[in-house]
Amino acid sequence: MYNRLEGELLCSVGQWHIPPGFKAADASQGHICYDVIQSNTEEAVIVRDLPHSVYQESDPNVRAYGLKTYMGHLVKSSGQIRGSLCVAYQIDFLPSQDDQRILGILASAVGNEDSHWQAEKELVESKTWFDTILQNVSAGVIVIDAEDHRIVDCNALAVKMIGTPKEKIVGSVCHRFSCPAQQGDCPITDRGQTADNAERVLLTADGQSIPILKTVIKVAHKGRNYLMESFLDNSARKQAEEERLRLESQLQKSQKLEAIGTLAGGIAHDFNNILYAIIGNAEMSLYDLPEASPARYPVEQVLKASFRARDLVRQILAFSRQAEKEIKPVQVNMIVKEALKLLRATLPATIEIRHRMSALRNTVLGDPTQIHQVVMNLCTNAHHAMLEKGGTLEVNMNDVDLDAGMGTKYPGLKPGSYLKLAITDTGQGMRPEIRERIFDPYFTTKDKSVGTGLGLAVVHGIVKDLGGIISVHSEPGQGSTFEVFLPLVHMESLPEIPAPEAIPRGRERILFVDDEEDIANLALRILEHLGYKVVVKTGSIQALEAFKADPDCFDLIITDMTMPQMTGDRLATAVMALRPGMPVILCTGYSERISEKQAKALGIKAFVMKPLVMREIAKTIRQVLDE
């Protein structure tokens, strides 16, 4: 028997000629083999006359099998005690010297074999332990032969990420799946690094690229060098980082737009005051000129250009969301012609403009400024698409009647009558992935110095608000066509446009307040021309003092909003405290402090935007005074 100690048990791990029922493991204390192991002797141990020895009681095998003689030898390997090799006899027997020598030789052989067995067992346990770690680690792992760069092992997560059976991964060159861009430039085998941590790419079996965070270390095993490579899927973090950068970019652009909006408000205030002076003086000049005077034409052109400039300011304020939309019936053909006239003066000679206005019906409900913005943005976009090589910009407009069966061709449109505006360019066209995102806010294919990514997003928003749709048809190298559908307004549903009335006049007493002397003097001329008795003040404090002196002296106060010392709304509040119900008209070139709704809540009778046109202010005055 070859016995070993396993804790407190004596275990028989090898037996020869053992009787039936032999217990292979038992408590070690009292057994002869246990005493041999504890003796640490190099000689054979012989015990005779076992029935009359202490082992008759302590070793259960002596009594159970009628043992008479015992010969045992310590088993060692590399100086370490492994166990004992013994022979038990059922006769009284004195083993010879040869018997003892043979047992010693066998014990030595068993020790050597046990050493090999133990090493193999430890190797299996070690491999099992390593495989357990390898398969349960929360990262993909591949083991690479550093000499030929072939994969020799991988774990289950690596198999899952690569997407092919392990048998097809093992034996492949590592660059087939891992870091294809670094082939021939491996940080460890080619550049001599001992480790590498970097963001790389993992190629799946079907050719997809997965961003990974990779760590590689160099290890040696049995005289050969290997690379232990672990990697984590970095897609989610990469997407989160891209989303963070996108949101930061949007925030920066939004902040720029906010700054532009603030600047636009300031410009609008000053520019509207300038326009008021131009329009007012031009209107007064027309009244002073005879109908047949040739001087009337240039003055009328000045007025026309000034009204266009006024609409431009409104467009700037609408873009920066600081002006309310003016929804009314709009003849789109007039806006398109006006936009094309402006474009002809600005587009290079390499771009030819063609247009065909075949719409018999072209009236829609909308804001003229916004519709002008749609046309200009789409045409400007077409211009940029043809900037390098030139081409043709074609604008077509016609009216269409859509029935229920055409819903699949134009999803989102209800059956009815629509104005169709098509703007086509012969530029470079768009790839499908670009075309799908063309209306996304802040998405642009232009250089940052040229585009903001807002033009088409704004157009899409305007068209949607008007109850229409916009679509794009484009292929690379074949140009692009943008189609806009806007609901038509039936002529019978439009209110009748009243014939121009005579400008209303009056004889009431008006206090006019504006801190700009030129505007105050112009208002004096206009209001006196309309028949009113006017007192002008260029300061709100002076105006309040004049009113305090005689509150019943005035029938109406017209005041600017933005003034030093006291704003127009505060002046109105002070005046109405002195004389409740006192009519006040508040004028502004632009103010973010107060809206028409807020002004009405204060008791102000009317809220008007500069530049003031004589007919409009005359009508407003009469409406307030005649209430």
Rosetta blueprint (number, residue, H / E / L):
1 M L
2 Y E
3 N E
4 R E
5 L E
6 E E
7 G L
8 E L
9 L E
10 L E
11 C E
12 S E
13 V E
14 G E
15 Q L
16 W L
17 H L
18 I L
19 P L
20 P L
21 G L
22 F L
23 K L
24 A L
25 A E
26 D E
27 A E
28 S L
29 Q L
30 G L
31 H L
32 I H
33 C H
34 Y H
35 D H
36 V H
37 I H
38 Q H
39 S H
40 N L
41 T L
42 E L
43 E L
44 A L
45 V E
46 I E
47 V E
48 R L
49 D L
50 L H
51 P H
52 H H
53 S L
54 V L
55 Y H
56 Q H
57 E H
58 S H
59 D L
60 P H
61 N H
62 V H
63 R H
64 A H
65 Y H
66 G L
67 L L
68 K L
69 T E
70 Y E
71 M E
72 G E
73 H E
74 L E
75 V E
76 K E
77 S E
78 S L
79 G L
80 Q E
81 I E
82 R E
83 G E
84 S E
85 L E
86 C E
87 V E
88 A E
89 Y E
90 Q L
91 I L
92 D L
93 F L
94 L L
95 P L
96 S L
97 Q H
98 D H
99 D H
100 Q H
101 R H
102 I H
103 L H
104 G H
105 I H
106 L H
107 A H
108 S H
109 A H
110 V H
111 G H
112 N H
113 E H
114 D H
115 S H
116 H H
117 W H
118 Q H
119 A H
120 E H
121 K H
122 E H
123 L H
124 V H
125 E H
126 S H
127 K H
128 T H
129 W H
130 F H
131 D H
132 T H
133 I H
134 L H
135 Q H
136 N H
137 V L
138 S L
139 A L
140 G E
141 V E
142 I E
143 V E
144 I E
145 D E
146 A L
147 E L
148 D L
149 H L
150 R E
151 I E
152 V E
153 D E
154 C E
155 N L
156 A H
157 L H
158 A H
159 V H
160 K H
161 M H
162 I H
163 G L
164 T L
165 P L
166 K H
167 E H
168 K H
169 I H
170 V L
171 G L
172 S L
173 V E
174 C H
175 H H
176 R H
177 F L
178 S E
179 C L
180 P H
181 A H
182 Q H
183 Q L
184 G L
185 D L
186 C L
187 P L
188 I L
189 T L
190 D L
191 R L
192 G L
193 Q L
194 T L
195 A E
196 D E
197 N E
198 A E
199 E E
200 R E
201 V E
202 L E
203 L E
204 T L
205 A L
206 D L
207 G L
208 Q L
209 S E
210 I E
211 P E
212 I E
213 L E
214 K E
215 T E
216 V E
217 I E
218 K E
219 V E
220 A E
221 H E
222 K L
223 G L
224 R E
225 N E
226 Y E
227 L E
228 M E
229 E E
230 S E
231 F E
232 L E
233 D E
234 N L
235 S H
236 A H
237 R H
238 K H
239 Q H
240 A H
241 E H
242 E H
243 E H
244 R H
245 L H
246 R H
247 L H
248 E H
249 S H
250 Q H
251 L H
252 Q H
253 K H
254 S H
255 Q H
256 K H
257 L H
258 E H
259 A H
260 I H
261 G H
262 T H
263 L H
264 A H
265 G H
266 G H
267 I H
268 A H
269 H H
270 D H
271 F H
272 N H
273 N H
274 I H
275 L H
276 Y H
277 A H
278 I H
279 I H
280 G H
281 N H
282 A H
283 E H
284 M H
285 S H
286 L H
287 Y H
288 D H
289 L L
290 P L
291 E L
292 A L
293 S L
294 P L
295 A L
296 R H
297 Y H
298 P H
299 V H
300 E H
301 Q H
302 V H
303 L H
304 K H
305 A H
306 S H
307 F H
308 R H
309 A H
310 R H
311 D H
312 L H
313 V H
314 R H
315 Q H
316 I H
317 L H
318 A H
319 F H
320 S L
321 R L
322 Q L
323 A L
324 E L
325 K L
326 E L
327 I L
328 K E
329 P E
330 V E
331 Q E
332 V H
333 N H
334 M H
335 I H
336 V H
337 K H
338 E H
339 A H
340 L H
341 K H
342 L H
343 L H
344 R H
345 A H
346 T H
347 L L
348 P L
349 A L
350 T L
351 I E
352 E E
353 I E
354 R E
355 H E
356 R E
357 M E
358 S L
359 A L
360 L L
361 R L
362 N L
363 T E
364 V E
365 L E
366 G E
367 D L
368 P H
369 T H
370 Q H
371 I H
372 H H
373 Q H
374 V H
375 V H
376 M H
377 N H
378 L H
379 C H
380 T H
381 N H
382 A H
383 H H
384 H H
385 A H
386 M L
387 L L
388 E L
389 K L
390 G L
391 G E
392 T E
393 L E
394 E E
395 V E
396 N E
397 M E
398 N E
399 D E
400 V E
401 D E
402 L E
403 D L
404 A H
405 G H
406 M H
407 G L
408 T L
409 K L
410 Y L
411 P L
412 G L
413 L L
414 K L
415 P L
416 G E
417 S E
418 Y E
419 L E
420 K E
421 L E
422 A E
423 I E
424 T E
425 D E
426 T L
427 G L
428 Q L
429 G L
430 M L
431 R L
432 P H
433 E H
434 I H
435 R H
436 E L
437 R L
438 I L
439 F L
440 D L
441 P L
442 Y L
443 F L
444 T L
445 T L
446 K L
447 D L
448 K L
449 S L
450 V L
451 G L
452 T L
453 G L
454 L L
455 G H
456 L H
457 A H
458 V H
459 V H
460 H H
461 G H
462 I H
463 V H
464 K H
465 D H
466 L L
467 G L
468 G L
469 I E
470 I E
471 S E
472 V E
473 H E
474 S E
475 E L
476 P L
477 G L
478 Q L
479 G L
480 S E
481 T E
482 F E
483 E E
484 V E
485 F E
486 L E
487 P E
488 L E
489 V L
490 H L
491 M H
492 E H
493 S H
494 L L
495 P L
496 E L
497 I L
498 P L
499 A L
500 P L
501 E L
502 A L
503 I L
504 P L
505 R L
506 G L
507 R L
508 E L
509 R E
510 I E
511 L E
512 F E
513 V E
514 D L
515 D L
516 E L
517 E H
518 D H
519 I H
520 A H
521 N H
522 L H
523 A H
524 L H
525 R H
526 I H
527 L H
528 E H
529 H H
530 L L
531 G L
532 Y L
533 K E
534 V E
535 V E
536 V E
537 K E
538 T L
539 G L
540 S H
541 I H
542 Q H
543 A H
544 L H
545 E H
546 A H
547 F H
548 K H
549 A H
550 D L
551 P H
552 D H
553 C H
554 F L
555 D L
556 L E
557 I E
558 I E
559 T E
560 D E
561 M L
562 T L
563 M L
564 P L
565 Q L
566 M L
567 T L
568 G H
569 D H
570 R H
571 L H
572 A H
573 T H
574 A H
575 V H
576 M H
577 A H
578 L H
579 R L
580 P L
581 G L
582 M L
583 P L
584 V E
585 I E
586 L E
587 C E
588 T E
589 G L
590 Y L
591 S L
592 E L
593 R L
594 I L
595 S L
596 E H
597 K H
598 Q H
599 A H
600 K H
601 A H
602 L L
603 G L
604 I L
605 K L
606 A E
607 F E
608 V E
609 M E
610 K L
611 P L
612 L L
613 V L
614 M H
615 R H
616 E H
617 I H
618 A H
619 K H
620 T H
621 I H
622 R H
623 Q H
624 V H
625 L H
626 D L
627 E L
